[in-house]
C-alpha cells in the first residue's frame, strides 16, 4: 500500500550561520570511508572540496550556477527583502539557472515551504540562533541545507487514524546535501524519496519507517534516534521495487540510540529494499533479529539487508534473521565510497592571505587548517603528542554523564595534563563559574547542537578549543554608577586557543582576549563598552560583532598594547558589525599603542562616522595603529574617519590577513568529533 504523505508546517528550531560554498567532490569516487572515525575528516576533506578547487569537474549546469550566486534576505522583523521563506522562494523564477542563497534571519517561521521541482540551485542559510523551517513538496536539484532543525509539529500517530502520520521533510530532488541537520518527528520523519543525497553530522528521530523512500543516499556520522512505540518500531522502509532500480541507503559510522527495545533496522515495505549499516554503534534499542520481512516471507530471498563491523549490544550477529547478511570486505565496498551516490559531480602555509571575497574563504580555510591526520610533523611537538591519545569526558546536566557540572569535569583533569581532553557538554544551562588553571593545557570544550550556556572565570590554558557553545554573562547590565559593575563573560589568557561557532553574550567587557595567539571563526560577540579587550594577538574570521547601544560611550575594542615591542593586536577579517543605536567606535586607545585592523568587513550605521577614539588622550593619536581595508556598508565610509586612523594599502594589510599573524600553522586544528 502506498504511503500517504501529509506535509505540514513546522515550528521552532535553530540554524547556525555559516557561509556556504558549493560543496563538491574531487579525488576518486572509489576511495572507501575509513574504518575508524578518526580518519573520516581527512577522507571528507580529500573527497569533498570547495568550488574553487573544482573548475571543469562539475556538472556544467552547476558550475554555471555557482559562477553567479545571488543572496535573498528573509527577516521575520521585516528588515530583509522578504518576511517569509515562502515569499522568498516564490520570487525565484522557474527554470532558475544561478545559485540562490536564501539567507534566513533568526526567529520562528510558521509556514509551509514548497520548493517546486523546476527551481534548482537553492540553498537555505540559517542564522546563529537557528530558525524554524517548514517544508512541503520536494527540494529541487543541487540543494543544500546546513544546520537546520526540521520539526514535525503534528501529534504523534495513535495508530487509529488513517493518514495520521506526517512528514517532517521530503527530499525528492537529485544531488542534495545535508550537513548538521536535525529532523524531528514520529512516523515518516524523513521521506528520502528520489535522487542522490548525502547526509553528514545529522540527527534523525522517529518511530515507524522514519527514514523511507526510494532515494540513493549515504548517511555519514549521523545519529538515528528511535522513539519507542506501542506498535512496531522501524527505522527504514526503503522502497526499491525491482532489480533494475539503482537505489538504497548506506549508513556509515552512524549511531543508533533511543528508548525502548525491539526496533528493526528496516522492513520489506517494498519487495527489494537495499539497506546497509557499516561501522555503526547500536544500543539495545535494536531487536536482536535486526530486520523484518513485513509479514511477506516471499520477500526474504529478494531483500538486501547488510551489516558490516557494527558494534554495541544491538549489533550482535547471533540473533539476526537468516535473510540479513554480515557482509564481506568486498561486498561492502560499493556502499563505502562516494561512488555510491556518484558524488564526483555533487558534492598550509602561514603566508597565504585570506581571500578578498567570502566565497573563497572555505577553500582557504580547508587548505590551511587541516585535520590531524594531514599534519604529522608540522605541529608543536607537545600538541602532536597530546593529539595522539585523546580522551573524552561527558558532562550531562541530567546526571547521565561522568559529571553533572563542567567545573567537576575540569577538576578531574590532572595538573600538567599531556593529552587532549575533550569535555563533551550536553544540552542545557550550566550556571557555574568555570576556571581552567594555566597548568591544564589541551582542553577542548565541545558543545551540543543546541548549544549549552557556559559561564567562565580564570584563564583557558594552552592549546584550547571551544566549539558550538554560548558563553553568557549573567551579571546585570552595568548602570555606570557602581565601580566594577562590569563582568566578563569569557577570559582567554592561555596561548594557542581556537573558537569555532561560539556565542559570547554580555554588556561591558564581554570577551577578555587577554594573552597569547587565538583564532575565532563563525562566532558571535555582543556587548556595549570595550566588549573585546586585552593584549591577545588574534584573528576574528567571519564573526558577527553585535553592538548593544549604551547611554554612555559604546566601543567595540580596547586593545591593550602598551609598547612598540609588544607583538599583539586584533585582526577582524570578513566580519560583520551590526547592532542597535549609533555612534559606536571600532576601538579606543585604552592603552598607549593599540593595534586593531578591520578588513573586508561590513558595517552598519551603528558605527560612528569617525570610526575610532583616542580616549581623550590626543598624545596617543600618533602611536595607535587603527587600520581599515576594503570595508563596506554605511558605517565604513572613509570620509568622516579621524585622521590618525588609516585606510591601509594592500602591502600594509598583508601581515593581518594570513595565519602567520598568529603562527597558526604550528598549532591550529579543526575541532574534534565525539
Secondary structure, DSSP 4 states (H G I P E B T S, - for coil): -PPP--B-----------PPPPEEE-S-TTPBPPSSGGGHHHHHHHHEEEGGG-TTTS-HHHHHHHTT-EEEEE-TTS-SSBSSHHHHHHHSPTT--S-EEEEEPSEE--S-EEE-TT--SEEEE--TT-EEE-EEE---TT-EEES-EEE--SPPP-SSSTT---BSEEE-SSSEEEES-EEE-STT-EEE-SSEEEEES-EEEESEEEEEES-EEEEES-EEEE---SS--EEEEE---STT---EEEEES-EEEESSS-BEEEE-SSTT-EEEEES-EE-TTB-TT-EE-TT-GGGTTT-EEEEES-BSGGG-GGG--TTEEE--HHHHGGGSBGGGGTGGG----TTPPPPSSGGGHHHHHHHHS--GGG-TTTS-HHHHHHHTT-EEEEE-TTS-SSBSSHHHHHHTSPTT--S-EEEEEPSEE--S-EEE-TT--SEEEE--TT-EEE-EEE---TT-EEES-EEE--SPPP-SSSTT----SEEE-SSSEEEES-EEE-STT-EEE-SSEEEEES-EEEESEEEEEES-EEEEES-EEEEPP-SS--EEEEE---STT---EEEEES-EEEESSS-BEEEE-SSTT-EEEEES-EE-TTB-TT-EE-TT-GGGTTT-EEEEES-BSGGG-GGG--TTEEE--HHHHGGGSSGGGGTGGGT--PPPP-
